[in-house]
């Protein structure tokens, strides 16, 4: 697991106890699966603010439709919540996502 990998993860919905598998991008903590990992959620919704990064190479990343990274909603998940890797961001998209994470 490394920065820029795209995984399906069990994500807890805000205000509920329900989880749903959603695509996420690893943006930090490139360690073993038994520790917390920092992720940026991925969505196919329209950009909501200036921190949403449209993924230009979404198909190459293993995503099923045009998507964006929500860098304003970075969270940490426990490693076992990452279910399976579906792809890897193109270098161009990863640089843009990490730049926005720093902002």
Buried (B, 14 or more C-beta within 10 A) or exposed (E): BEBBBBBBBBBEEEEEEEEEEBBBBBBBBEEEEEEBBBBBBBBEEEEEEEBBBEBBBBBBBBBEEEBBBBBBBBBEBEBEBBEEBBBBBBEEBBEBBBEBBEE
